[in-house]
């Protein structure tokens, strides 16, 4: 999962039945509890964090 693109991450969320809910300053993923394991959720959130990090200059 470390090398997934944003589009593959979006597709995975769709395939597992995730629903993205946007509020004023937060985005929440509503997941079916039995469809996704804890490690997979952590890996998905880590991938999202990488997309939000500023690029390294150098």
Buried (B, 14 or more C-beta within 10 A) or exposed (E): EEEBEEEEBEEBBEEBEBEEEEEEEEEEBEBEEEEBEEEBBEBBEEBBEEEEEEEEEE
